[in-house]
Amino acid sequence: MAVHTSQSVASAAGDDLARGRGRGTGKAPGGAAGVSTRLRRGVSTHWYAWAMVAPVVAVIGVIIGYPLVRGIYLSLTDANERNVERSIGVNHLPATYEFVGLDNYVDALTGDQFLGTLGWTLVWTVSCVSVTFALGLGLANILNRRIAGRSFYRMLLILPWAVPGFVSVFAWRFLYNEDRGFLNKLLAGGGIDAVPWLNDPTWAKFSVIAVNIWLGVPFMMVALLGGLQSIPGEMYEAAEMDGANAWQRFRHITLPGLRSVSTTVILLSTIWTFNMFPVIFLLTRGGPGEATQILVTQAYKFSFEISPRDFAQSSTWGVLILVLLMLFAAVYRRVLRKQGDTW
């Protein structure tokens, strides 16, 4: 019996040693050879899916990947309109810009311009997203009930989303006109002085926020309305029979039922609003002065409006915008995971 036990122990020790050697040489299933085997098996099994995805990956790599890499490279140089490669008539001038490392990032992060613009961009984003979500949720709750003309109201509220963005912005610009705008004519009819909607820094900020909210509410309303219609009606009936009032039903049934939809639309709306170039550019061009300039419009200004055009600074701001949004998405995902949600 003792001999048999000793042989079993020796055999187990030999097996452990063999497995250890297998891990050291990469021959075990969990090593590099195992990963390679699983990869080959995955490709052979799902080759059709890989073939369908490959063109999309290639197009994204060309359209997004190359500009991104090029932008990161330019942000590490002092490239501007005067030292990049260019042609003047028949003369071809080579690029003379130099590598400067992280100097552009240090200048941006330690300067007042970037931090000041970032502050207003955050105010702009938080204000637009919070008000848009609140209005979208309220309208979705109203339209989820059986009211007369519900289909007509839905179509009417989706209309701002169907109209091209630049058309909507130009229409609002006409309404905001200080001399001939409809809003000031309406105020004049009530004996109120004209409001400099787009010529005063404070009013201009309120004006661009109002336009972006008007454009964003339809998407938020439609998304939340779809989420509301997925909540079983029996839950509301049971809660009502138990004596729950409207607020309690909204708090304990509606909000938890909309959690998955809400997290997605808030994330998308935040990213879109943070980068909402058309509203700011077409309505105020960042003015008056620099009052309504957000990060993306300022990056555009560096590259296309100032002289000489500063491609390095524009690329630096673009990379910083990307980093900020990636950090926000990572923190947002972490918060959701702590709350038990998956995203």
MARVO-24574 format. One record per residue (C-alpha): residue in three letters; x, y, z. Coordinates in steps of 0.2 Angstrom, whole numbers, plus 5000, padded with zeros to 4 digits. Layout:
<recs>
ALAXYZ;...
</recs>
This chain:
<recs>
MET500050005000;ALA501450125004;VAL502350074988;HIS500750114978;THR500550284986;SER502450324983;GLN502250284965;SER500650384963;VAL501550534971;ALA503050514960;SER501850504945;ALA500950664949;ALA502550754952;GLY503150694935;ASP501550754927;ASP501750924935;LEU503550934929;ALA503050894911;ARG501651024912;GLY502951154918;ARG504151114904;GLY502651124892;ARG502251294898;GLY504151344897;THR504251284879;GLY502651354873;LYS501951184869;ALA500551184881;PRO498751224875;GLY498751394884;GLY500351454877;ALA500751544860;ALA500451384851;GLY498751374859;VAL498351554854;SER498951514836;THR497851364835;ARG496351444841;LEU496651594829;ARG496751474814;ARG495251374820;GLY494251534822;VAL494751594804;SER494351424796;THR492651414805;HIS492151604802;TRP493051634786;TYR491451704778;ALA491251834792;TRP493051884791;ALA492851904772;MET491352014774;VAL492152124788;ALA493752144779;PRO493252284766;VAL492452384780;VAL494052374790;ALA495052424775;VAL493952574771;ILE493952624790;GLY495852604790;VAL496052724775;ILE494652854779;ILE494952864798;GLY496652774802;TYR497752864790;PRO497153044795;LEU497252994813;VAL499052934812;ARG499453084801;GLY498653204813;ILE499553134828;TYR501253154818;LEU500853334814;SER500453374832;LEU502253324836;THR502953454824;ASP502953634820;ALA502053624804;ASN501153774797;GLU500653854781;ARG502353914777;ASN503453764780;VAL502353614773;GLU502653544756;ARG501753644743;SER501853704725;ILE501853884719;GLY501653894701;VAL502953774693;ASN504053784709;HIS503853644721;LEU504453684739;PRO504853534750;ALA504253524768;THR505453614781;TYR504453584797;GLU505353504812;PHE504953374825;VAL504653464842;GLY504053324853;LEU502653364865;ASP502953554865;ASN501253584857;TYR500353484870;VAL501253574884;ASP500853744876;ALA499053694874;LEU498753624892;THR499653764900;GLY498953904890;ASP497353994894;GLN496553974877;PHE496353784878;LEU495753784896;GLY494553924893;THR493853844878;LEU493753674887;GLY492753754901;TRP491453824889;THR491353664879;LEU490953574895;VAL489653694900;TRP488953684882;THR488953494882;VAL488153464900;SER486853594897;CYS486253524880;VAL486353344885;SER485453364902;VAL484053484895;THR483853374879;PHE483653214890;ALA482453294901;LEU481353364887;GLY481453204877;LEU480953094892;GLY479453204896;LEU478853204878;ALA479153014877;ASN478052994892;ILE476653104885;LEU476753014868;ASN476752844876;ARG474952874882;ARG473452854872;ILE472953034867;ALA472053104853;GLY473153154838;ARG474653054845;SER475353004828;PHE475253184822;TYR476153244837;ARG477553114835;MET477753164816;LEU477753354821;LEU479153324835;ILE480253214823;LEU480153354810;PRO481753444817;TRP482753284815;ALA482153254797;VAL482653434791;PRO484553444786;GLY485553524800;PHE486253674791;VAL484453714785;SER483853714803;VAL485353824808;PHE485053954795;ALA483253964799;TRP483653994817;ARG484954124812;PHE483554214803;LEU482454204818;TYR483854274829;ASN484254424817;GLU484254584828;ASP483454694816;ARG482254594805;GLY482154434815;PHE480454354820;LEU480854344838;ASN481354524840;LYS479754574830;LEU478754474842;LEU479554554857;ALA479254734849;GLY477454694848;GLY477454674867;GLY478454834869;ILE480054744873;ASP481654804866;ALA482654704854;VAL483754564861;PRO485554554853;TRP485354364852;LEU486954334842;ASN487954494846;ASP488054484865;PRO489154344872;THR487854294886;TRP486354294874;ALA487454204860;LYS487854064872;PHE485954044877;SER485554054858;VAL486653914852;ILE486153804867;ALA484353824862;VAL484653784844;ASN485653624848;ILE484253564861;TRP482953594847;LEU483953484835;GLY484353354848;VAL482653324857;PRO481853214842;PHE483253084843;MET483153074862;MET481253064862;VAL481152924849;ALA482552824858;LEU481652844875;LEU479952814867;GLY480552644861;GLY481252604878;LEU479552644886;GLN478652534874;SER479752394879;ILE479152404897;PRO477752284901;GLY476152364905;GLU475752234918;MET477052314929;TYR476152484930;GLU474452394933;ALA475152294947;ALA475952454955;GLU474352544953;MET473452414961;ASP474652414976;GLY474352604978;ALA475852674970;ASN475652854964;ALA476252924947;TRP477952974954;GLN478252814962;ARG477852714946;PHE478952834936;ARG480352814949;HIS480352624952;ILE479752564935;THR480052694921;LEU481752744926;PRO482452574929;GLY481652504913;LEU482452644903;ARG484252624911;SER484952524896;VAL484252644883;SER484652804893;THR486552754896;THR486752734877;VAL485852894872;ILE486752994885;LEU488452934879;LEU488052964860;SER487253134864;THR488753184874;ILE489953134860;TRP488953224847;THR488653384857;PHE490553394862;ASN490953384843;MET489453484837;PHE490353594824;PRO488853644812;VAL487853734825;ILE489253844832;PHE490053874815;LEU488553914805;LEU487654014819;THR489054124827;ARG490654064819;GLY491254054838;GLY490854234841;PRO490554364846;GLY492354374849;GLU492754194855;ALA491254184867;THR490454024859;GLN492053944852;ILE492153764857;LEU493653644855;VAL493153584837;THR492853754830;GLN494453824837;ALA495353674830;TYR494553714813;LYS495053904815;PHE496853854818;SER496953754802;PHE495853854790;GLU495554034796;ILE497054114804;SER498654164794;PRO499754074793;ARG498753924796;ASP499353824810;PHE499153634806;ALA500253574821;GLN499153664833;SER497553614825;SER498153434825;THR498653444844;TRP496853504848;GLY496053364838;VAL497153234847;LEU496653314864;ILE494853304859;LEU494953124855;VAL495853084872;LEU494553184882;LEU493153084874;MET494052914876;LEU494352954894;PHE492453004896;ALA491952844888;ALA493152744899;VAL492552824915;TYR490752814910;ARG490852624906;ARG491752604923;VAL490352694933;LEU489052584924;ARG489952424928;LYS489952474946;GLN488152504945;GLY487852324938;ASP487552384920;THR488452304905;TRP489052414891;
</recs>
